[in-house]
Amino acid sequence: MTLDRRRFLAVCSRTGIASALLPGVLYTLAAQAEESGKEKPAQITAEMLEQACALAGVGPFSEAQMKMMIEGLNDQREACQTIRALKMENAVAPAFVFHPQAAAKAGPNADSTLPCGPAAMIGIDKVESTAVAPARIEELAFASVAELGVLMRARKITSLELTQMYLARLKRYDSLLHFVITLTGERALAQAKKADEEMAAGKYRGPLHGIPWGAKDLLAVKGYPTTWGAGGFEHQVIDEDATVVQRLDAAGAVLVAKLTLGALAMGDKWFGGQTRNPWNPWQGSSGSSAGPASAVAAGCVAFAIGSETLGSISSPSTRCGVTGLRPTFGFVPRTGAMALSWTMDKLGPIARSAEDCALVLEAIHGPDGKDTAAIPADFRWDSSVDVTKLRVGFLKNEFDPPPPLKLKAAGQSETAEEKKKREERNARMKIARARRDYDRRYEAAALERLLSMGANLIPVELPKLPYDAMTPVLTAEAAAAFDELTMTGRDKLLTEQGPEDWPNDFRVARLYPAVEYVQANRARTLAIEQISALFEKVDIIVTPTTETQLVATNLTGHPALIVPNGLRGGDAPRPPSVDDGESDDIGGPGTPVSLTFLAGHFADAKLAAFGYAYQQKAGFLGLHPKLA
């Protein structure tokens, strides 16, 4: 029997059935509209969407907003069908764990001030007696955390001098790079003076003692705005310090600034403008950890804390030529940080070297008794790792030459407008391929360098799974995290309002079926199992910093280390006149390229040690942009 859809909607409305049935209703409406014999379901129409939104109690939306939503919904439905095609067995569980116990009983090591482990003392055994401070403190702007720590402990420099220098540089270069939301000068100077007093009295808190750093402004800091980079939140004050901030305070680090992020952790555009790439200030720094990467690259902080849900440490680290460590999911508590996706958000360090990242990660990892996703795990770093004893895999298909481009051919009845669009698309594809081909030489050189280090490279491949089709779980969780923003219409205060920006993403996500959310998480379980199986065969995987592994490992929670891998030459393809934020490889001549190393869950220390060994061999540790 065919159900009359208008009568069905009316019955649902009278009985109070609303948003829980919305996605199913929308899908049913489209299915009923499908013409007999067609292989693909009919496209969702404005009429269907308007009816579904009325049933869900969302909207009303403008004609332009509805048009953007329809495009996204049709794409979203294709992703759902791709997940269904996996035909998963009933035993496949979703890739998330519910902890029913109270947060205070989340697990062992719940104290927010963890005891210092072996990594906390990295650097202090370096020869302090030969440590020499430069004539000008600013010559240390690009020094590593480890180097600064040696000079500090040897009393060759003071934290106050270093803090004043970095505050001055932040002020000087912010007009060019737009990476500061709030300077925390008063707090920083007080912390620096205290650090100097403690060290003079023989109290040494570890290698971060007295070191200035910057926080991505999704971390709450008591007494200062926490803006999330978003219009409408410019004056938000959260009366607490995030756990990561508390732990860095306990380690003696000095917070000098709250740095930019793209609005609500997307891209590099925030309510005050666009954060810039120090290597090419005409371009954005990429995002969403835009300010942390830009400020570290510009020598304006010694290290920073960023976050990643789907590329937000990786992308700006690549664009700005810094080292970023995205930890294993659950390794660092997110208490006091803006939530975007509870099953994917991760906090991690951005610094000048893998060693610096290890110093920071040692100070901030471990459960805090509040973030129930935080898991107790050891961090034992050994910078003298023997590369020849590690099994090093590489994603062979990512290093192999790509297949020929498939350019779109002219149609028989092509209009002038269609021809223009086709030619523009083909031109973009050719330019993108030229950039990719150019950067491949650096990736090939990396494999040769690893072989020269004694690594026995083992070819591996990522499991063939529809990773992109699993990513709607992120936007579904994000839409829930910012439910009120959409429902009240305050999303119009966000700077970016295009079809791929948060306001539209949140609206589309509200129509994502709950069943499909669970199915996508079950698919994540397959991804976790199959990618984890790779790390039973190898210890480390080397890969270009490309989209497939980036999406896959963010879904599975595996750690990643992004390292600079050289500078493009003068013969590199020229950068586009407009940075649309789509790719990180558009820097042009004289800009950095990157390489990514992956490891198994909670093998973060091994990952950092391997990356540091590579950095010492490669010789790119001293690279930094020349700022006027």
C-alpha positions as CSV (number, residue, x, y, z in Angstrom):
1,M,0.0,0.0,0.0
2,T,1.3,3.4,-0.9
3,L,1.2,5.9,1.9
4,D,0.0,9.4,1.0
5,R,2.9,11.6,2.1
6,R,0.8,14.7,2.9
7,R,-1.5,12.6,5.2
8,F,1.7,11.0,6.7
9,L,3.1,14.4,7.5
10,A,-0.1,15.6,9.0
11,V,-0.4,12.5,11.2
12,C,3.2,13.0,12.4
13,S,2.6,16.6,13.2
14,R,-0.6,15.9,15.2
15,T,1.1,13.1,17.2
16,G,4.2,15.3,18.0
17,I,6.7,13.2,16.0
18,A,9.4,15.7,15.0
19,S,13.1,15.7,14.3
20,A,13.8,12.1,15.3
21,L,11.9,11.0,12.2
22,L,13.0,13.8,9.9
23,P,15.8,12.1,8.0
24,G,13.7,9.0,7.4
25,V,10.8,11.1,6.2
26,L,13.1,13.0,3.8
27,Y,14.6,9.9,2.4
28,T,11.1,8.3,2.0
29,L,9.8,11.4,0.2
30,A,12.6,11.2,-2.3
31,A,12.1,7.4,-2.7
32,Q,8.4,7.9,-3.4
33,A,9.2,10.5,-6.0
34,E,11.6,8.1,-7.7
35,E,10.5,7.2,-11.2
36,S,10.0,3.5,-11.9
37,G,13.0,1.8,-13.5
38,K,15.6,4.4,-12.5
39,E,18.8,3.1,-10.9
40,K,19.4,6.2,-8.8
41,P,16.8,7.7,-6.4
42,A,15.2,11.0,-7.3
43,Q,17.1,14.1,-6.2
44,I,15.8,15.9,-3.0
45,T,13.7,18.9,-4.0
46,A,13.0,22.2,-2.3
47,E,9.4,21.0,-1.6
48,M,10.6,17.9,0.1
49,L,13.1,19.8,2.2
50,E,10.6,22.5,3.2
51,Q,8.2,19.8,4.4
52,A,10.9,17.9,6.3
53,C,12.2,21.1,8.0
54,A,8.6,21.9,9.1
55,L,8.3,18.5,10.6
56,A,11.6,18.8,12.4
57,G,10.8,22.3,13.7
58,V,13.9,23.9,12.1
59,G,14.1,27.0,10.0
60,P,12.6,28.8,8.2
61,F,15.6,29.1,5.9
62,S,16.1,31.5,3.0
63,E,15.9,30.3,-0.6
64,A,19.7,30.6,-0.9
65,Q,20.2,28.6,2.3
66,M,17.8,25.9,1.1
67,K,19.6,25.6,-2.3
68,M,22.9,25.0,-0.5
69,M,21.3,22.5,1.8
70,I,19.9,20.5,-1.1
71,E,23.3,20.1,-2.7
72,G,24.8,18.9,0.6
73,L,21.9,16.6,1.3
74,N,22.1,14.8,-2.0
75,D,25.8,14.3,-1.5
76,Q,25.2,13.1,2.1
77,R,22.7,10.6,0.9
78,E,25.2,9.1,-1.5
79,A,27.7,8.7,1.4
80,C,25.0,6.8,3.4
81,Q,24.5,4.5,0.5
82,T,28.2,3.9,0.3
83,I,28.3,2.9,3.9
84,R,25.4,0.5,3.4
85,A,27.3,-1.2,0.6
86,L,29.8,-2.5,3.1
87,K,27.2,-5.0,4.3
88,M,28.7,-5.2,7.7
89,E,28.1,-8.2,9.9
90,N,25.9,-7.8,13.0
91,A,28.9,-8.3,15.3
92,V,30.6,-5.0,14.1
93,A,30.1,-2.5,16.9
94,P,30.3,1.3,16.6
95,A,33.7,2.9,17.0
96,F,32.9,4.8,20.2
97,V,32.8,3.7,23.9
98,F,30.3,4.9,26.5
99,H,31.6,5.3,30.0
100,P,28.6,5.1,32.4
101,Q,30.6,5.8,35.5
102,A,30.9,9.4,37.0
103,A,33.6,11.5,35.5
104,A,35.6,11.7,38.7
105,K,36.0,7.9,38.5
106,A,37.1,7.8,34.9
107,G,40.3,5.9,35.6
108,P,43.7,5.9,37.3
109,N,46.1,8.8,37.2
110,A,43.1,11.2,37.5
111,D,45.2,13.9,39.2
112,S,45.7,16.9,36.9
113,T,49.3,17.3,38.0
114,L,51.0,14.1,36.8
115,P,54.5,13.3,38.1
116,C,57.3,14.0,35.7
117,G,58.5,11.0,33.8
118,P,61.7,10.4,31.8
119,A,60.9,12.8,29.0
120,A,60.5,15.7,31.5
121,M,64.2,15.9,31.9
122,I,65.1,15.8,28.2
123,G,67.7,18.4,27.5
124,I,69.1,19.1,30.9
125,D,72.1,16.7,30.4
126,K,73.3,18.7,27.4
127,V,76.6,20.4,28.1
128,E,75.5,23.4,30.1
129,S,79.0,24.5,30.8
130,T,79.5,25.3,27.1
131,A,76.1,27.0,26.7
132,V,76.6,30.5,25.3
133,A,73.9,33.2,25.0
134,P,73.9,35.4,21.9
135,A,74.7,39.1,22.1
136,R,71.0,39.9,21.4
137,I,68.2,37.9,23.0
138,E,66.2,38.1,19.7
139,E,68.8,35.9,18.0
140,L,67.0,33.1,20.0
141,A,63.7,33.7,18.4
142,F,63.9,30.5,16.4
143,A,65.8,28.4,19.0
144,S,64.2,25.1,20.0
145,V,62.6,24.5,23.4
146,A,65.5,22.1,24.3
147,E,68.1,24.8,23.4
148,L,66.3,27.5,25.3
149,G,66.0,25.2,28.3
150,V,69.7,24.5,28.4
151,L,70.5,28.3,28.3
152,M,67.9,28.9,31.0
153,R,69.2,26.3,33.4
154,A,72.7,27.5,32.8
155,R,71.5,31.0,33.8
156,K,72.7,32.4,30.5
157,I,69.3,33.9,29.8
158,T,66.2,34.6,31.9
159,S,62.6,33.7,31.4
160,L,61.7,37.4,31.7
161,E,64.1,38.4,28.9
162,L,62.7,35.6,26.7
163,T,59.1,36.5,27.5
164,Q,59.6,40.2,26.8
165,M,61.3,39.3,23.5
166,Y,58.5,37.1,22.3
167,L,55.8,39.6,23.4
168,A,57.5,42.2,21.4
169,R,57.7,40.0,18.3
170,L,54.0,39.1,18.6
171,K,53.1,42.7,18.6
172,R,55.5,43.5,15.8
173,Y,54.4,40.8,13.3
174,D,50.7,40.6,14.2
175,S,49.9,43.4,11.7
176,L,51.4,41.3,9.0
177,L,50.3,37.8,10.0
178,H,47.2,38.3,12.1
179,F,47.9,35.5,14.5
180,V,47.0,37.0,17.9
181,I,43.5,37.2,19.4
182,T,44.6,38.2,22.9
183,L,48.0,38.9,24.4
184,T,48.3,37.6,28.0
185,G,51.1,40.0,28.9
186,E,50.3,40.6,32.5
187,R,49.9,36.9,33.2
188,A,53.1,36.1,31.2
189,L,55.3,38.6,32.9
190,A,54.2,37.4,36.4
191,Q,54.9,33.8,35.4
192,A,58.3,34.6,33.9
193,K,59.4,36.5,37.1
194,K,58.3,33.6,39.2
195,A,60.1,31.1,37.0
196,D,63.4,33.1,37.3
197,E,63.0,33.3,41.1
198,E,62.4,29.5,41.3
199,M,65.4,28.6,39.2
200,A,67.6,31.0,41.1
201,A,66.5,29.2,44.3
202,G,67.4,25.8,42.7
203,K,63.8,24.8,42.0
204,Y,63.7,23.4,38.5
205,R,60.3,22.2,37.2
206,G,61.7,20.6,34.0
207,P,62.5,21.5,30.4
208,L,59.5,23.8,29.9
209,H,60.3,25.9,32.9
210,G,60.3,29.5,31.9
211,I,59.6,28.8,28.2
212,P,57.0,31.1,26.5
213,W,54.2,29.5,24.6
214,G,50.9,30.3,22.8
215,A,47.4,28.7,23.1
216,K,44.9,28.2,20.3
217,D,42.0,30.3,21.4
218,L,39.7,27.3,21.9
219,L,41.5,26.7,25.2
220,A,39.9,28.4,28.2
221,V,42.2,30.7,30.3
222,K,40.7,32.2,33.4
223,G,40.5,36.0,33.2
224,Y,40.8,36.3,29.4
225,P,38.3,35.9,26.5
226,T,38.0,32.5,24.9
227,T,36.6,33.5,21.5
228,W,36.8,30.2,19.5
229,G,37.7,32.6,16.6
230,A,34.0,33.1,15.9
231,G,31.8,36.1,15.5
232,G,29.3,36.3,18.3
233,F,31.8,34.8,20.8
234,E,34.3,37.7,20.8
235,H,33.6,38.6,24.4
236,Q,33.0,35.1,25.8
237,V,34.8,34.5,29.1
238,I,35.1,31.0,30.6
239,D,36.0,31.1,34.2
240,E,38.4,28.2,34.3
241,D,41.8,27.1,33.0
242,A,41.7,24.2,30.5
243,T,43.5,21.1,31.9
244,V,46.3,21.6,29.3
245,V,46.8,25.1,30.5
246,Q,46.9,24.0,34.1
247,R,49.5,21.3,33.3
248,L,51.7,23.7,31.4
249,D,51.5,26.2,34.3
250,A,52.6,23.4,36.6
251,A,55.5,22.7,34.3
252,G,56.6,26.3,34.6
253,A,55.8,27.3,31.0
254,V,54.8,31.0,30.3
255,L,51.6,31.7,28.4
256,V,52.2,34.8,26.2
257,A,49.2,34.8,23.9
258,K,45.9,33.2,22.8
259,L,46.3,32.6,19.1
260,T,43.9,32.5,16.2
261,L,41.8,29.7,14.8
262,G,39.4,29.7,12.0
263,A,35.9,30.3,13.3
264,L,34.8,27.3,15.4
265,A,37.9,25.4,14.2
266,M,37.5,25.6,10.5
267,G,40.1,27.1,8.2
268,D,42.2,30.2,8.9
269,K,39.6,33.0,8.7
270,W,38.4,34.3,12.0
271,F,36.3,37.3,13.1
272,G,39.4,39.6,12.9
273,G,40.6,38.6,9.4
274,Q,42.7,35.8,8.0
275,T,45.9,34.4,9.6
276,R,48.8,34.5,7.2
277,N,51.7,32.1,6.2
278,P,55.0,33.6,7.3
279,W,56.7,32.1,4.3
280,N,54.3,33.8,1.9
281,P,52.1,36.4,3.7
282,W,49.9,36.7,0.6
283,Q,48.5,33.3,1.5
284,G,46.6,32.1,4.5
285,S,48.4,29.9,7.1
286,S,45.8,27.1,6.6
287,G,43.8,25.9,9.6
288,S,42.3,25.6,11.9
289,S,45.4,25.8,14.2
290,A,46.2,28.9,12.1
291,G,47.7,31.1,14.8
292,P,49.8,28.4,16.6
293,A,51.5,27.3,13.4
294,S,52.0,30.8,12.1
295,A,53.4,32.1,15.4
296,V,55.8,29.2,15.8
297,A,57.0,29.5,12.2
298,A,57.5,33.3,12.6
299,G,59.6,32.9,15.8
300,C,57.0,34.5,18.0
301,V,56.5,31.7,20.5
302,A,58.7,28.7,21.4
303,F,55.8,26.3,21.0
304,A,52.0,26.3,20.8
305,I,49.1,24.0,21.5
306,G,46.8,23.3,18.6
307,S,43.9,20.9,18.0
308,E,42.9,18.6,15.3
309,T,39.6,17.0,14.3
310,L,40.3,16.5,10.6
311,G,43.6,18.2,9.6
312,S,43.8,21.2,11.9
313,I,47.3,20.5,13.1
314,S,48.5,18.8,9.9
315,S,47.4,21.4,7.4
316,P,48.9,24.6,9.0
317,S,52.1,22.6,10.0
318,T,52.5,21.8,6.3
319,R,51.8,25.3,5.1
320,C,53.9,27.0,7.7
321,G,56.8,24.5,7.8
322,V,56.7,23.6,11.5
323,T,56.5,20.3,13.3
324,G,53.1,19.2,14.5
325,L,52.3,16.2,16.7
326,R,48.7,15.0,16.6
327,P,48.5,12.5,19.5
328,T,46.6,9.3,19.8
329,F,42.9,10.1,20.5
330,G,42.4,10.1,24.2
331,F,46.1,10.7,25.1
332,V,45.5,14.4,26.1
333,P,42.5,15.5,28.0
334,R,40.3,18.1,26.3
335,T,38.7,19.6,29.4
336,G,38.3,23.3,29.0
337,A,38.7,23.1,25.2
338,M,35.9,23.8,22.7
339,A,34.1,20.6,21.7
340,L,33.6,20.1,18.0
341,S,33.5,16.3,17.7
342,W,33.6,14.3,20.9
343,T,34.8,11.2,19.0
344,M,37.5,13.0,16.9
345,D,38.9,16.1,18.8
346,K,42.5,15.9,19.8
347,L,44.9,18.5,21.4
348,G,48.6,18.5,20.5
349,P,51.8,20.5,20.3
350,I,53.1,22.5,17.4
351,A,56.9,23.3,17.7
352,R,60.2,23.5,15.8
353,S,61.2,19.8,16.2
354,A,59.8,16.4,17.2
355,E,62.0,16.6,20.3
356,D,60.2,19.8,21.4
357,C,56.8,18.2,20.7
358,A,57.9,15.3,23.0
359,L,58.8,17.7,25.8
360,V,55.4,19.3,25.6
361,L,53.4,16.1,25.2
362,E,55.1,14.6,28.3
363,A,53.7,17.6,30.3
364,I,50.1,17.5,29.0
365,H,49.2,13.8,28.5
366,G,47.2,11.5,30.8
367,P,43.7,11.5,32.3
368,D,42.4,14.4,34.4
369,G,39.3,12.7,35.8
370,K,37.0,15.0,33.8
371,D,37.4,14.0,30.1
372,T,36.1,10.5,30.1
373,A,37.7,9.8,26.8
374,A,41.2,10.4,28.2
375,I,43.0,7.1,28.7
376,P,46.0,6.4,31.1
377,A,49.0,5.5,28.9
378,D,52.7,5.7,29.3
379,F,55.0,8.1,27.5
380,R,58.6,7.0,27.5
381,W,60.8,8.8,25.1
382,D,64.2,7.8,24.0
383,S,65.8,10.2,21.5
384,S,68.6,7.8,20.7
385,V,66.2,5.4,18.8
386,D,68.0,3.0,16.5
387,V,66.2,3.4,13.2
388,T,67.6,0.2,11.9
389,K,65.7,-1.8,14.5
390,L,62.4,-0.3,13.6
391,R,60.1,-1.8,11.0
392,V,59.4,1.2,8.7
393,G,56.5,1.0,6.3
394,F,55.6,3.4,3.5
395,L,52.3,3.9,1.7
396,K,53.6,2.6,-1.7
397,N,50.6,3.8,-3.8
398,E,51.0,7.3,-2.4
399,F,54.7,7.4,-3.6
400,D,54.0,5.7,-7.0
401,P,53.4,7.9,-10.1
402,P,49.7,8.7,-10.3
403,P,47.5,7.6,-13.3
404,P,47.0,10.0,-16.2
405,L,44.6,12.8,-15.6
406,K,41.0,12.1,-16.8
407,L,40.0,15.5,-18.3
408,K,36.4,16.0,-19.1
409,A,35.6,16.0,-22.8
410,A,33.2,18.3,-24.6
411,G,29.6,17.2,-24.8
412,Q,27.7,17.0,-28.1
413,S,25.3,19.8,-27.2
414,E,27.6,21.8,-24.8
415,T,26.5,25.3,-24.1
416,A,29.0,28.2,-23.9
417,E,28.6,28.3,-20.2
418,E,29.1,24.6,-19.8
419,K,32.2,24.8,-22.0
420,K,33.6,27.6,-19.8
421,K,33.1,25.5,-16.7
422,R,34.6,22.4,-18.2
423,E,37.7,24.3,-19.4
424,E,38.1,25.9,-16.0
425,R,37.8,22.6,-14.3
426,N,40.3,20.9,-16.6
427,A,42.7,23.8,-16.1
428,R,42.5,23.5,-12.3
429,M,43.2,19.7,-12.5
430,K,46.3,20.3,-14.7
431,I,47.6,22.9,-12.3
432,A,47.0,20.7,-9.3
433,R,48.7,17.8,-11.0
434,A,51.7,20.0,-11.8
435,R,52.1,21.0,-8.2
436,R,51.7,17.4,-7.0
437,D,54.3,16.2,-9.5
438,Y,56.7,18.9,-8.4
439,D,56.4,18.0,-4.7
440,R,56.8,14.3,-5.4
441,R,60.5,14.8,-5.8
442,Y,60.8,15.8,-2.1
443,E,58.9,12.7,-1.1
444,A,61.1,10.4,-3.2
445,A,64.2,12.1,-1.7
446,A,62.8,11.3,1.8
447,L,62.6,7.6,1.0
448,E,66.2,7.7,-0.2
449,R,67.2,9.5,3.0
450,L,65.5,6.8,5.1
451,L,67.3,4.1,3.2
452,S,70.6,5.9,3.9
453,M,69.7,5.9,7.6
454,G,69.5,2.1,7.5
455,A,65.8,1.8,7.4
456,N,64.4,-1.3,5.7
457,L,61.4,0.1,3.9
458,I,58.3,-2.2,3.7
459,P,55.6,-1.3,1.3
460,V,52.1,-1.2,2.8
461,E,48.7,0.0,1.7
462,L,45.8,1.6,3.5
463,P,42.7,-0.7,3.7
464,K,40.2,0.0,0.9
465,L,37.4,1.6,2.9
466,P,35.1,4.6,2.1
467,Y,36.7,6.9,4.7
468,D,35.2,10.1,3.2
469,A,31.7,8.6,3.6
470,M,32.4,8.2,7.4
471,T,33.1,11.9,8.0
472,P,29.5,13.1,8.3
473,V,29.8,11.8,11.9
474,L,32.0,14.8,12.5
475,T,29.5,17.4,11.2
476,A,26.6,15.6,13.0
477,E,28.5,15.9,16.3
478,A,29.5,19.4,15.5
479,A,25.9,20.4,14.7
480,A,24.9,18.9,18.1
481,A,27.7,20.8,19.8
482,F,26.4,24.1,18.2
483,D,22.7,23.2,18.2
484,E,21.7,26.6,19.7
485,L,23.7,28.5,17.1
486,T,21.6,27.1,14.3
487,M,18.3,27.1,16.1
488,T,18.6,30.7,17.1
489,G,19.9,32.0,13.8
490,R,23.1,33.3,15.5
491,D,25.0,31.3,12.9
492,K,24.7,34.4,10.6
493,L,27.3,36.1,12.8
494,L,30.0,33.7,11.6
495,T,32.3,35.2,9.0
496,E,32.1,32.5,6.3
497,Q,28.6,31.7,4.9
498,G,29.4,29.5,1.8
499,P,28.1,26.0,1.0
500,E,31.2,24.4,2.7
501,D,31.2,26.5,5.8
502,W,29.8,25.7,9.3
503,P,26.4,27.4,9.0
504,N,25.4,25.3,6.0
505,D,27.2,22.2,7.3
506,F,25.3,22.4,10.6
507,R,21.9,22.7,8.8
508,V,22.7,19.8,6.5
509,A,23.9,17.7,9.5
510,R,20.6,18.1,11.2
511,L,19.1,15.9,8.5
512,Y,21.7,13.1,8.9
513,P,19.8,10.0,10.0
514,A,20.7,8.6,13.4
515,V,20.8,5.1,11.9
516,E,23.4,6.3,9.4
517,Y,25.5,7.9,12.2
518,V,25.6,4.5,13.9
519,Q,26.4,2.7,10.6
520,A,29.3,5.1,9.9
521,N,30.7,4.5,13.4
522,R,30.4,0.8,12.8
523,A,32.4,1.4,9.6
524,R,35.0,3.2,11.7
525,T,35.3,0.0,13.8
526,L,36.4,-1.8,10.6
527,A,38.9,1.0,9.8
528,I,40.3,0.9,13.3
529,E,40.7,-2.9,13.2
530,Q,42.3,-2.9,9.7
531,I,44.6,0.1,10.1
532,S,45.7,-1.2,13.5
533,A,46.6,-4.5,11.9
534,L,49.1,-2.6,9.7
535,F,51.0,-1.6,12.9
536,E,51.4,-5.3,13.8
537,K,53.6,-5.5,10.7
538,V,55.4,-2.2,11.0
539,D,56.3,0.3,13.7
540,I,56.2,3.5,11.7
541,I,54.5,4.4,8.4
542,V,55.9,7.1,6.1
543,T,53.5,8.9,3.9
544,P,53.0,12.1,2.0
545,T,50.8,14.5,3.9
546,T,47.8,13.6,1.7
547,E,44.1,13.5,2.2
548,T,43.4,9.8,2.3
549,Q,45.6,8.9,5.2
550,L,44.7,12.2,6.9
551,V,41.0,11.4,6.9
552,A,41.5,7.7,7.7
553,T,43.8,8.2,10.8
554,N,41.7,11.0,12.2
555,L,38.8,8.6,12.1
556,T,40.8,5.8,13.7
557,G,42.6,8.0,16.3
558,H,46.1,7.0,15.3
559,P,48.9,9.5,16.1
560,A,50.7,11.5,13.3
561,L,53.8,13.6,13.2
562,I,54.1,16.2,10.5
563,V,57.6,17.4,9.8
564,P,59.1,20.0,7.3
565,N,60.8,18.2,4.4
566,G,62.6,21.0,2.5
567,L,61.8,24.1,0.6
568,R,60.5,24.4,-2.9
569,G,63.0,25.8,-5.5
570,G,62.7,28.8,-7.7
571,D,61.3,26.5,-10.5
572,A,58.2,25.5,-8.4
573,P,54.8,26.2,-9.9
574,R,53.7,29.7,-9.1
575,P,51.0,30.1,-6.4
576,P,47.5,31.0,-7.4
577,S,46.4,34.6,-7.1
578,V,43.7,33.6,-4.6
579,D,44.1,31.1,-1.8
580,D,40.7,29.2,-1.7
581,G,41.8,27.1,1.3
582,E,41.4,23.9,-0.7
583,S,45.0,22.7,-0.8
584,D,48.1,23.1,1.3
585,D,50.6,22.6,-1.6
586,I,50.1,26.0,-3.3
587,G,52.9,27.9,-1.5
588,G,55.1,28.4,-4.6
589,P,58.9,29.0,-4.8
590,G,60.7,29.2,-1.5
591,T,57.9,27.7,0.6
592,P,58.1,24.5,2.7
593,V,56.9,20.9,1.9
594,S,56.1,18.3,4.6
595,L,56.2,14.6,5.3
596,T,54.0,12.6,7.7
597,F,54.9,9.7,10.0
598,L,52.3,7.5,11.5
599,A,52.4,5.0,14.4
600,G,50.1,2.6,16.4
601,H,47.9,3.8,19.2
602,F,49.8,5.2,22.1
603,A,53.2,4.8,20.3
604,D,53.5,8.6,20.4
605,A,57.0,8.5,22.0
606,K,58.4,6.1,19.5
607,L,56.8,8.2,16.7
608,A,58.4,11.4,18.0
609,A,61.8,9.7,18.5
610,F,61.7,8.4,14.9
611,G,60.7,11.8,13.6
612,Y,63.5,13.5,15.4
613,A,66.1,11.0,14.1
614,Y,64.8,11.8,10.6
615,Q,65.0,15.6,11.2
616,Q,68.6,15.3,12.4
617,K,69.5,13.5,9.3
618,A,67.5,15.6,6.9
619,G,69.0,18.9,8.2
620,F,65.8,21.0,7.9
621,L,65.6,21.9,11.6
622,G,67.1,25.3,11.2
623,L,64.8,26.4,8.3
624,H,62.7,29.5,9.1
625,P,61.1,32.4,7.1
626,K,63.0,35.6,6.7
627,L,60.7,38.3,8.1
628,A,61.5,42.0,7.7
